Amino acid sequence: MAARAYWQGQIRLALVSIPVEIYPATKSTATVAFHQIHEPSGKRIKYEKVVPGIGPVDADEIMKGFEIAKGDYVLLEQDEIDAVKLESRKTLELVQFVDASEIDVLYFEKPYFVVPADDLAEEAYVVLREALKRSRKVGLGQLAMRGREYVVSLKPCGRGMVLETLRYAEEVNKAQGYFRDIGDAKADPELLDLAETLIEKKSAAFDPKKFTDHYTDAVRALVERKRKAKGRKITAEPDEARPSGSNVVDLMAALKKSLERPGAKAPAKKPAAKKAAPRKAPARKRAAG
């Protein structure tokens, strides 16, 4: 567990309060990073904080300012900002519960592990976790962290719970603006069968360890080649040619070729619908003698 909690406070459900601590559930990988270098000297570029017409300034002369008009700022001390009264700085009140499927994936931002702050909090923590599991619901509330208030969701995760920060509605672009030019044409049934078979062939349990950062590996390899080249320019390797056709014939051929690999199964043909037997006309009643 991390040595220092990212947030400490309590989860409140009606009159029940549960002291908890929150820790980041993800971390940044050791990706390659580039610095700006002054080529003639080989030294790294540094940046100074300067004021136009004055020049470089000391850090203790810098304050935070909120712009209320062009070039007009209200200056605030850090302790004045910290004194803002906001209940969600110390309390996550669960105000609503929804089905997890109701929250669009676009709203999820970052996950955090939630753990009971002490042994006394564990009983209530476990009750809330199990209640969420049984009801198959996700709790919603608001939480202030690091100078911002977030909408958050709370859901069970194994023996613990995970909190995920959510984006506000105005932070999510409307999909209609991007998808409106996509036509209403229906997918060709045969192409659809082939695509479904290909999906079935490649279906497997999710294992994140099977995926690696190829870009980082490639850049590290480039750095090593450049080091051995002792300053000579490295020429790029030609990209593999890819088919550019986009008509139905090309798509049909590509899907069929994808299924020719070992282990692929041909799409099962759907049985033809049986024709209904013609209904016999009802016998005419004999006229009464």
C-alpha beads as a LAMMPS data file, in Angstrom:
LAMMPS data file: protein, C-alpha beads

289 atoms
288 bonds

1 atom types
1 bond types

-500.0 500.0 xlo xhi
-500.0 500.0 ylo yhi
-500.0 500.0 zlo zhi

Masses

1 110.0

Atoms # bond

1 1 1 0.000 0.000 0.000
2 1 1 1.195 3.544 -0.683
3 1 1 2.824 5.298 2.267
4 1 1 0.534 8.319 2.008
5 1 1 -3.174 8.404 1.200
6 1 1 -4.299 10.569 -1.723
7 1 1 -7.430 11.577 0.235
8 1 1 -8.679 10.939 3.767
9 1 1 -12.227 11.450 4.936
10 1 1 -15.484 9.607 5.319
11 1 1 -18.144 8.022 3.150
12 1 1 -21.581 8.955 4.377
13 1 1 -24.764 7.011 3.642
14 1 1 -27.689 8.696 5.401
15 1 1 -26.670 8.646 9.087
16 1 1 -23.839 6.124 8.636
17 1 1 -20.271 7.484 8.307
18 1 1 -17.331 5.288 7.309
19 1 1 -13.776 6.672 7.715
20 1 1 -11.767 5.748 4.603
21 1 1 -8.539 6.429 2.776
22 1 1 -8.143 6.655 -0.993
23 1 1 -5.082 5.570 -2.982
24 1 1 -4.386 5.807 -6.742
25 1 1 -5.270 2.535 -8.480
26 1 1 -3.043 3.209 -11.496
27 1 1 0.488 4.475 -12.110
28 1 1 2.415 5.964 -14.975
29 1 1 4.724 3.506 -16.698
30 1 1 8.384 4.234 -17.299
31 1 1 7.829 5.616 -20.792
32 1 1 10.540 7.331 -22.785
33 1 1 10.805 11.084 -22.310
34 1 1 12.544 13.658 -24.461
35 1 1 14.224 16.883 -23.333
36 1 1 14.936 19.978 -25.385
37 1 1 18.706 20.244 -25.981
38 1 1 20.850 23.115 -27.253
39 1 1 22.556 21.315 -30.146
40 1 1 25.831 23.320 -30.352
41 1 1 26.614 22.814 -26.635
42 1 1 24.667 19.609 -25.983
43 1 1 23.204 21.143 -22.824
44 1 1 19.591 20.963 -21.692
45 1 1 17.305 23.954 -22.194
46 1 1 15.964 25.490 -18.963
47 1 1 13.004 27.787 -18.467
48 1 1 12.734 30.799 -16.198
49 1 1 9.609 32.504 -14.909
50 1 1 9.727 36.058 -16.193
51 1 1 7.497 39.148 -16.121
52 1 1 7.339 41.153 -19.370
53 1 1 9.375 44.342 -18.946
54 1 1 10.835 43.163 -15.626
55 1 1 12.596 39.875 -16.310
56 1 1 13.150 36.809 -14.073
57 1 1 11.328 36.814 -10.707
58 1 1 11.751 34.923 -7.434
59 1 1 9.298 32.156 -6.519
60 1 1 8.237 33.965 -3.302
61 1 1 7.021 36.898 -5.411
62 1 1 4.541 34.714 -7.314
63 1 1 0.870 34.528 -6.272
64 1 1 -2.185 32.877 -7.751
65 1 1 -4.509 35.184 -9.636
66 1 1 -8.012 34.793 -11.071
67 1 1 -8.618 36.863 -14.213
68 1 1 -11.891 38.822 -13.942
69 1 1 -11.226 40.964 -17.028
70 1 1 -8.523 41.181 -19.663
71 1 1 -5.312 41.824 -17.712
72 1 1 -7.185 42.403 -14.430
73 1 1 -6.601 39.782 -11.719
74 1 1 -7.786 39.110 -8.188
75 1 1 -4.751 37.836 -6.228
76 1 1 -5.260 35.024 -3.700
77 1 1 -3.021 33.571 -1.009
78 1 1 -2.828 29.760 -0.837
79 1 1 -4.278 29.717 2.696
80 1 1 -7.239 31.778 1.449
81 1 1 -7.914 29.135 -1.193
82 1 1 -7.504 26.344 1.352
83 1 1 -10.051 28.044 3.634
84 1 1 -12.887 27.641 1.109
85 1 1 -15.681 25.807 2.946
86 1 1 -16.635 22.696 0.997
87 1 1 -18.111 19.686 2.755
88 1 1 -16.943 17.314 0.016
89 1 1 -13.313 18.016 0.985
90 1 1 -13.726 15.615 3.893
91 1 1 -17.007 13.803 3.198
92 1 1 -18.206 11.743 0.241
93 1 1 -21.966 11.625 0.618
94 1 1 -23.620 8.941 -1.497
95 1 1 -26.693 10.733 -2.859
96 1 1 -27.814 8.314 -5.579
97 1 1 -27.455 4.713 -6.731
98 1 1 -27.636 3.592 -10.369
99 1 1 -26.967 0.514 -12.472
100 1 1 -23.348 0.507 -13.629
101 1 1 -24.497 0.090 -17.244
102 1 1 -26.317 3.441 -17.042
103 1 1 -23.044 5.404 -16.914
104 1 1 -21.589 5.915 -20.382
105 1 1 -17.936 4.886 -20.671
106 1 1 -17.094 8.444 -21.822
107 1 1 -17.702 9.764 -18.305
108 1 1 -15.176 7.567 -16.477
109 1 1 -11.859 9.276 -15.791
110 1 1 -9.542 7.761 -13.137
111 1 1 -9.841 4.911 -10.574
112 1 1 -8.816 4.892 -6.909
113 1 1 -8.715 2.154 -4.273
114 1 1 -10.893 2.842 -1.227
115 1 1 -9.906 1.165 2.067
116 1 1 -11.240 1.475 5.641
117 1 1 -9.202 3.942 7.674
118 1 1 -9.049 1.656 10.740
119 1 1 -10.407 -1.559 12.244
120 1 1 -13.474 0.203 13.671
121 1 1 -14.503 1.343 10.172
122 1 1 -14.179 -2.130 8.654
123 1 1 -17.581 -3.473 9.701
124 1 1 -19.556 -0.640 8.102
125 1 1 -17.221 -0.736 5.088
126 1 1 -17.948 -4.446 4.508
127 1 1 -21.707 -3.903 4.901
128 1 1 -21.670 -1.165 2.233
129 1 1 -19.503 -3.267 -0.097
130 1 1 -21.804 -6.289 0.160
131 1 1 -24.944 -4.161 -0.207
132 1 1 -23.565 -2.753 -3.476
133 1 1 -22.765 -6.281 -4.666
134 1 1 -26.234 -7.612 -3.868
135 1 1 -28.081 -4.688 -5.386
136 1 1 -25.704 -4.525 -8.368
137 1 1 -25.672 -0.772 -8.000
138 1 1 -23.032 1.948 -8.124
139 1 1 -23.044 4.785 -5.589
140 1 1 -22.718 8.396 -6.787
141 1 1 -21.561 11.488 -4.928
142 1 1 -19.123 14.403 -5.071
143 1 1 -15.621 14.647 -3.685
144 1 1 -13.120 17.522 -3.533
145 1 1 -9.477 16.600 -4.153
146 1 1 -6.424 18.696 -5.022
147 1 1 -8.289 21.901 -5.787
148 1 1 -11.224 20.439 -7.705
149 1 1 -14.584 18.868 -6.912
150 1 1 -15.371 15.672 -8.800
151 1 1 -18.462 13.618 -9.442
152 1 1 -17.469 10.094 -8.363
153 1 1 -18.826 6.571 -8.495
154 1 1 -18.245 3.900 -5.862
155 1 1 -18.452 0.181 -6.615
156 1 1 -17.276 -3.113 -5.077
157 1 1 -14.007 -4.637 -6.273
158 1 1 -13.125 -8.023 -4.819
159 1 1 -12.564 -7.585 -1.073
160 1 1 -12.546 -3.804 -1.407
161 1 1 -14.140 -0.931 -3.278
162 1 1 -13.057 1.300 -6.143
163 1 1 -13.885 4.966 -6.565
164 1 1 -13.805 6.421 -10.064
165 1 1 -13.822 10.110 -10.879
166 1 1 -16.350 11.057 -13.542
167 1 1 -16.390 13.904 -16.032
168 1 1 -19.104 16.547 -15.810
169 1 1 -21.696 16.664 -18.598
170 1 1 -20.144 19.787 -20.157
171 1 1 -16.773 18.023 -20.401
172 1 1 -18.093 15.287 -22.717
173 1 1 -18.570 16.052 -26.410
174 1 1 -21.882 15.062 -27.946
175 1 1 -21.429 12.015 -30.196
176 1 1 -24.062 13.191 -32.668
177 1 1 -21.749 15.886 -34.004
178 1 1 -19.220 13.234 -35.041
179 1 1 -21.542 10.423 -36.135
180 1 1 -24.243 12.354 -37.987
181 1 1 -22.648 11.793 -41.434
182 1 1 -22.654 7.999 -41.041
183 1 1 -25.394 6.615 -43.280
184 1 1 -28.374 4.454 -42.347
185 1 1 -27.413 1.570 -44.634
186 1 1 -27.849 -1.921 -43.183
187 1 1 -24.886 -4.314 -43.033
188 1 1 -24.765 -7.018 -45.716
189 1 1 -25.958 -10.268 -44.023
190 1 1 -23.129 -12.399 -45.466
191 1 1 -20.466 -9.877 -44.472
192 1 1 -22.030 -9.663 -41.031
193 1 1 -21.856 -13.461 -40.610
194 1 1 -18.178 -13.458 -41.604
195 1 1 -17.367 -10.594 -39.204
196 1 1 -19.195 -12.310 -36.330
197 1 1 -17.268 -15.534 -36.993
198 1 1 -13.963 -13.640 -36.974
199 1 1 -14.912 -11.973 -33.670
200 1 1 -15.821 -15.363 -32.194
201 1 1 -12.477 -16.786 -33.336
202 1 1 -10.551 -14.014 -31.589
203 1 1 -12.659 -14.008 -28.404
204 1 1 -10.816 -14.767 -25.149
205 1 1 -10.702 -13.755 -21.497
206 1 1 -9.196 -10.313 -20.928
207 1 1 -5.535 -10.496 -19.901
208 1 1 -3.854 -7.050 -19.705
209 1 1 -0.398 -8.692 -19.546
210 1 1 -0.741 -9.709 -23.189
211 1 1 -0.531 -6.069 -24.265
212 1 1 2.742 -4.132 -24.300
213 1 1 3.726 -0.579 -25.208
214 1 1 5.222 -1.164 -28.667
215 1 1 5.932 2.541 -29.193
216 1 1 8.149 2.761 -26.102
217 1 1 10.020 -0.394 -27.136
218 1 1 10.523 0.967 -30.668
219 1 1 11.819 4.323 -29.431
220 1 1 14.242 2.614 -27.037
221 1 1 15.492 0.498 -29.943
222 1 1 15.900 3.676 -32.024
223 1 1 17.898 5.337 -29.227
224 1 1 20.198 2.315 -29.053
225 1 1 20.690 2.307 -32.856
226 1 1 21.396 6.046 -32.773
227 1 1 23.926 5.577 -29.958
228 1 1 25.770 2.926 -31.940
229 1 1 25.605 5.083 -35.087
230 1 1 27.575 7.793 -33.216
231 1 1 25.559 10.713 -34.537
232 1 1 24.792 9.438 -38.028
233 1 1 21.180 9.902 -39.142
234 1 1 18.984 6.815 -38.880
235 1 1 16.858 6.198 -41.968
236 1 1 13.280 5.136 -41.449
237 1 1 12.262 1.627 -42.421
238 1 1 9.596 1.468 -45.157
239 1 1 6.054 0.778 -43.954
240 1 1 4.278 -2.340 -45.103
241 1 1 1.889 -1.681 -47.927
242 1 1 -1.743 -1.959 -46.926
243 1 1 -4.674 -2.539 -49.268
244 1 1 -6.533 0.664 -49.986
245 1 1 -9.740 -0.767 -51.434
246 1 1 -12.888 -0.140 -49.493
247 1 1 -15.644 -1.671 -51.600
248 1 1 -17.730 -4.702 -50.678
249 1 1 -15.715 -7.087 -52.867
250 1 1 -12.456 -6.161 -51.090
251 1 1 -14.132 -6.412 -47.685
252 1 1 -15.610 -9.827 -48.506
253 1 1 -12.206 -11.103 -49.692
254 1 1 -10.425 -9.689 -46.632
255 1 1 -12.875 -11.283 -44.197
256 1 1 -12.694 -14.655 -45.941
257 1 1 -8.906 -14.547 -46.009
258 1 1 -8.850 -13.727 -42.289
259 1 1 -10.833 -16.900 -41.639
260 1 1 -8.482 -19.102 -43.685
261 1 1 -5.963 -19.232 -40.849
262 1 1 -5.715 -22.418 -38.733
263 1 1 -8.495 -22.819 -36.211
264 1 1 -11.005 -20.671 -38.037
265 1 1 -14.492 -21.973 -38.487
266 1 1 -16.638 -21.169 -41.430
267 1 1 -19.795 -19.284 -40.564
268 1 1 -22.705 -21.604 -40.025
269 1 1 -25.334 -21.243 -42.671
270 1 1 -28.695 -20.302 -41.321
271 1 1 -31.417 -22.822 -42.221
272 1 1 -33.759 -21.604 -44.876
273 1 1 -37.136 -20.631 -43.573
274 1 1 -39.775 -23.262 -44.302
275 1 1 -42.565 -22.180 -46.552
276 1 1 -45.930 -22.312 -44.904
277 1 1 -48.301 -24.885 -46.421
278 1 1 -51.106 -23.270 -48.405
279 1 1 -54.282 -23.055 -46.451
280 1 1 -57.207 -25.036 -47.849
281 1 1 -60.295 -23.109 -48.636
282 1 1 -63.130 -23.941 -46.234
283 1 1 -65.704 -26.400 -47.649
284 1 1 -68.891 -24.797 -48.742
285 1 1 -71.924 -25.680 -46.722
286 1 1 -74.512 -27.657 -48.623
287 1 1 -77.597 -25.677 -49.254
288 1 1 -80.476 -26.696 -47.053
289 1 1 -82.900 -28.923 -48.913

Bonds

1 1 1 2
2 1 2 3
3 1 3 4
4 1 4 5
5 1 5 6
6 1 6 7
7 1 7 8
8 1 8 9
9 1 9 10
10 1 10 11
11 1 11 12
12 1 12 13
13 1 13 14
14 1 14 15
15 1 15 16
16 1 16 17
17 1 17 18
18 1 18 19
19 1 19 20
20 1 20 21
21 1 21 22
22 1 22 23
23 1 23 24
24 1 24 25
25 1 25 26
26 1 26 27
27 1 27 28
28 1 28 29
29 1 29 30
30 1 30 31
31 1 31 32
32 1 32 33
33 1 33 34
34 1 34 35
35 1 35 36
36 1 36 37
37 1 37 38
38 1 38 39
39 1 39 40
40 1 40 41
41 1 41 42
42 1 42 43
43 1 43 44
44 1 44 45
45 1 45 46
46 1 46 47
47 1 47 48
48 1 48 49
49 1 49 50
50 1 50 51
51 1 51 52
52 1 52 53
53 1 53 54
54 1 54 55
55 1 55 56
56 1 56 57
57 1 57 58
58 1 58 59
59 1 59 60
60 1 60 61
61 1 61 62
62 1 62 63
63 1 63 64
64 1 64 65
65 1 65 66
66 1 66 67
67 1 67 68
68 1 68 69
69 1 69 70
70 1 70 71
71 1 71 72
72 1 72 73
73 1 73 74
74 1 74 75
75 1 75 76
76 1 76 77
77 1 77 78
78 1 78 79
79 1 79 80
80 1 80 81
81 1 81 82
82 1 82 83
83 1 83 84
84 1 84 85
85 1 85 86
86 1 86 87
87 1 87 88
88 1 88 89
89 1 89 90
90 1 90 91
91 1 91 92
92 1 92 93
93 1 93 94
94 1 94 95
95 1 95 96
96 1 96 97
97 1 97 98
98 1 98 99
99 1 99 100
100 1 100 101
101 1 101 102
102 1 102 103
103 1 103 104
104 1 104 105
105 1 105 106
106 1 106 107
107 1 107 108
108 1 108 109
109 1 109 110
110 1 110 111
111 1 111 112
112 1 112 113
113 1 113 114
114 1 114 115
115 1 115 116
116 1 116 117
117 1 117 118
118 1 118 119
119 1 119 120
120 1 120 121
121 1 121 122
122 1 122 123
123 1 123 124
124 1 124 125
125 1 125 126
126 1 126 127
127 1 127 128
128 1 128 129
129 1 129 130
130 1 130 131
131 1 131 132
132 1 132 133
133 1 133 134
134 1 134 135
135 1 135 136
136 1 136 137
137 1 137 138
138 1 138 139
139 1 139 140
140 1 140 141
141 1 141 142
142 1 142 143
143 1 143 144
144 1 144 145
145 1 145 146
146 1 146 147
147 1 147 148
148 1 148 149
149 1 149 150
150 1 150 151
151 1 151 152
152 1 152 153
153 1 153 154
154 1 154 155
155 1 155 156
156 1 156 157
157 1 157 158
158 1 158 159
159 1 159 160
160 1 160 161
161 1 161 162
162 1 162 163
163 1 163 164
164 1 164 165
165 1 165 166
166 1 166 167
167 1 167 168
168 1 168 169
169 1 169 170
170 1 170 171
171 1 171 172
172 1 172 173
173 1 173 174
174 1 174 175
175 1 175 176
176 1 176 177
177 1 177 178
178 1 178 179
179 1 179 180
180 1 180 181
181 1 181 182
182 1 182 183
183 1 183 184
184 1 184 185
185 1 185 186
186 1 186 187
187 1 187 188
188 1 188 189
189 1 189 190
190 1 190 191
191 1 191 192
192 1 192 193
193 1 193 194
194 1 194 195
195 1 195 196
196 1 196 197
197 1 197 198
198 1 198 199
199 1 199 200
200 1 200 201
201 1 201 202
202 1 202 203
203 1 203 204
204 1 204 205
205 1 205 206
206 1 206 207
207 1 207 208
208 1 208 209
209 1 209 210
210 1 210 211
211 1 211 212
212 1 212 213
213 1 213 214
214 1 214 215
215 1 215 216
216 1 216 217
217 1 217 218
218 1 218 219
219 1 219 220
220 1 220 221
221 1 221 222
222 1 222 223
223 1 223 224
224 1 224 225
225 1 225 226
226 1 226 227
227 1 227 228
228 1 228 229
229 1 229 230
230 1 230 231
231 1 231 232
232 1 232 233
233 1 233 234
234 1 234 235
235 1 235 236
236 1 236 237
237 1 237 238
238 1 238 239
239 1 239 240
240 1 240 241
241 1 241 242
242 1 242 243
243 1 243 244
244 1 244 245
245 1 245 246
246 1 246 247
247 1 247 248
248 1 248 249
249 1 249 250
250 1 250 251
251 1 251 252
252 1 252 253
253 1 253 254
254 1 254 255
255 1 255 256
256 1 256 257
257 1 257 258
258 1 258 259
259 1 259 260
260 1 260 261
261 1 261 262
262 1 262 263
263 1 263 264
264 1 264 265
265 1 265 266
266 1 266 267
267 1 267 268
268 1 268 269
269 1 269 270
270 1 270 271
271 1 271 272
272 1 272 273
273 1 273 274
274 1 274 275
275 1 275 276
276 1 276 277
277 1 277 278
278 1 278 279
279 1 279 280
280 1 280 281
281 1 281 282
282 1 282 283
283 1 283 284
284 1 284 285
285 1 285 286
286 1 286 287
287 1 287 288
288 1 288 289
